[in-house]
Amino acid sequence: MKSVSGKELARAAERDGWQLLRVHGSHHIYGKSGSVVRLSIPIRGNRPLKVGLLGHLLKRAGLKANDLE
């Protein structure tokens, strides 16, 4: 899996219908209508997300790795 920053993941989530609900520090909290799932995406400049966190967020969002491109 390629390295992806929080900004890139947030853009991919927004393309998939996720909406920014609030910001708490460096964490942007996203929600989707009709879903109880909340995504907490850390936005720390262009630092890449760690592989485990990226995999977890992709799974919770229902996204695939090729959706990031």
Secondary structure, DSSP 8 states (H G I E B T S, - for coil): ----BHHHHHHHHHHTT-EEEEEETTEEEEE-TT---EEEEE--TT-B--HHHHHHHHHHHT--GGGG-
